Amino acid sequence: MKLQLISLVKRNCKVFFKDKGVFFPSLLSPLILLFLFIAFLGNVYRDSVRSVAEGFELSGGLVESIASGWLVSSLVSVCAVTIAFTANTVMVQDKVSGVRDDFLVSPVSERTLALSYFIATYLVTALMCFVALGAGFIYMAAAGWHLSAPDFFLAVADLLLLILFGTALSSIICSFVRSQGGVTAIEATVSAAYGFICGAYMPLSSLTSWLRDLLMFLPGTYGTGLLHLHLMGGAIDAMAEEGIPYAVIEGMKRGFDCTLEFFGSAVPVWACYLVLAAAGAILLGVCVALNFRHGRKG
């Protein structure tokens, strides 16, 4: 089974990378999105930073550093989920073409096949996301680097957990999709909506209270918040070196979702990790349950 699984994972990854019409757009879209964020939304976020610190003078370099941390954390948090749906097109294509049925008449169990799709989707999504994160780090370094070593590695851990969540979610949804058009429609819907409902495109603090409280029930919100904290936190804390009061710094963290609030109470960092990890584990359990229920049926 182990050799079968490894072979299937390799095969699924190769199929994805050989489809240039899917691979290159998936690779380039985060980089294009980063450029568009910088070009069209950079000034908006810089102005937002200055407005939160209204009455206090921030150096241009610090404003750039905070804004770049927001842009990069927003980008990779969205990619961790949206790219997972794109990577799962291999599973859907195999259903449509009949390749999946061919595998199931061989000595390959459906559970092994499903696990191979899951692992391949995770690996492909992780590769794409870390390319985007690497490009983001280059941008952050150019804007002004305030990222400590612990925050660097915690941001990587945040992204890995969020990719697990995105992979499990997309695997469950795509397991019910039987056509290429269906998965394309789902990709478009998720790409259009997810960034808004996870707090990536605009801070939750800018939303109405009822909507903000509603979105706090979604696990992806906590993953985005963790990335905001670890990619922006160092730059926001550096405000103290410019004489900015502690209350303003804390207000900046709340305003840019580095500190999340659930019905008015601050959510501890450990609780954010717990929610995200539990959501990933539960969704993974659902994936396993679905495959045990189906057994070897097509």
Secondary structure, 3 states (H helix, E strand, C coil): CHHHHHHHHHHHHHHHHHCHHHHHHHHHHHHHHHHHHHHHHHHHHHHHHHHHCCCCCCCHHHHHHHHHHHHHHHHHHHHHHHHHHHHCHHHHHHHHHCHHHHHHCCCCCHHHHHHHHHHHHHHHHHHHHHHHHHHHHHHHHHHCCCCCHHHHHHHHHHHHHHHHHHHHHHHHHHCCCCCHHHHHHHHHHHHHHHHHHCCCCCCHHHCCHHHHHHHCCCHHHHHHHHHHHHHHHHHHHHHHHHCCCHHHHHHHHHHCCCCCEECCEECCHHHHHHHHHHHHHHHHHHHHHHHHHHCCCC
